[in-house]
């Protein structure tokens, strides 16, 4: 059962999808809800397992991947490349423009915190990458960290 905060986030996600000309179907909403309510990133197989525990209709891994791709395209979910796992965007209900997402990933407990990096920092980094003879293809930054709980 969705908490009030989760329900608010899902309502805003549905609104974002409608504005972009797409739909947040029941299966998509259920997967997004699983990610919103998870304290740690989930793999597609974790999502399938959790989904199938409570759903009347089972979902297959390929369907989960397609739904996750849709949620990424709608900027409702982020894929963490280092762990090959997914997290819900922490800014779904925000109404302002955002900087570039950066993810702090705790090596101890696997919690993830989404923070913003100023676009100017990414532009400087991109310039340095170009100077080195490379082209940046993904501006998402994932940092291997320890959270205060795991340090303490």
SVG drawing of the C-alpha trace seen along z (x, -y; Angstrom):
<svg xmlns="http://www.w3.org/2000/svg" viewBox="-4 -27 49 42">
<polyline fill="none" stroke="black" stroke-width="0.4" points="0.0,0.0 1.4,-3.4 2.1,-6.0 0.7,-9.5 4.1,-10.7 4.4,-7.8 0.9,-8.4 1.8,-12.1 5.0,-11.1 3.1,-8.6 0.4,-11.2 3.1,-13.6 4.8,-10.9 1.5,-10.2 1.0,-13.9 4.6,-14.1 3.8,-11.1 0.5,-12.6 2.3,-15.9 4.9,-14.0 2.1,-12.1 2.7,-8.8 0.9,-6.8 2.0,-5.6 0.2,-2.2 -0.5,-0.1 2.6,2.1 4.8,-1.0 3.4,-2.6 3.9,0.5 7.6,0.8 8.1,-2.9 6.4,-2.5 8.8,0.4 11.8,-1.9 10.3,-4.8 9.9,-2.7 13.2,-0.9 16.1,-2.3 18.6,-0.7 19.0,-0.4 17.3,2.6 18.4,4.7 15.8,5.6 15.7,9.1 15.1,7.7 12.2,5.7 10.7,8.8 10.9,10.8 9.3,8.0 6.7,7.3 5.7,11.0 5.4,11.4 2.4,9.0 0.9,8.8 -1.9,10.9 -0.3,11.0 3.3,12.1 5.9,10.0 8.9,11.4 12.4,9.9 12.2,8.6 9.0,6.7 10.7,5.2 13.6,4.0 11.2,2.4 9.3,0.7 12.6,-0.5 13.7,-1.9 10.4,-3.8 10.7,-5.2 14.3,-6.3 13.1,-8.0 10.5,-9.8 13.2,-10.9 11.4,-9.1 14.2,-6.5 18.0,-6.6 20.2,-3.6 23.3,-3.3 25.9,-2.0 28.4,-1.0 26.0,1.4 23.7,2.1 20.7,1.2 17.9,-1.4 16.7,-4.1 13.7,-6.4 14.5,-10.0 14.4,-12.0 13.1,-15.1 9.8,-13.8 7.6,-16.2 9.9,-19.2 8.7,-22.0 12.0,-23.7 14.9,-23.0 17.6,-20.7 21.3,-20.5 23.1,-17.3 22.4,-14.3 25.2,-12.9 24.9,-9.7 26.6,-9.0 26.6,-5.2 27.5,-3.8 29.8,-0.8 28.7,0.4 24.9,0.4 24.3,-0.4 22.0,-3.4 22.1,-6.0 21.8,-9.7 21.0,-11.8 22.6,-15.2 23.1,-17.9 26.2,-19.0 26.3,-22.4 26.1,-22.4 29.3,-24.6 31.3,-21.8 30.1,-19.3 30.9,-21.8 34.5,-22.2 34.8,-18.4 33.6,-17.9 36.1,-20.5 38.9,-18.6 37.6,-15.3 37.6,-16.9 41.2,-18.3 42.3,-14.7 40.8,-13.5 37.6,-12.0 34.0,-12.8 31.8,-12.6 28.7,-10.5 27.2,-10.4 27.3,-13.2 25.9,-11.1 28.5,-10.8 28.5,-7.9 30.8,-8.1 31.8,-5.2 31.3,-6.4 30.6,-5.5 27.6,-7.2 27.7,-8.6 25.9,-5.6 28.5,-3.2 31.4,-5.4 30.1,-5.8"/>
</svg>
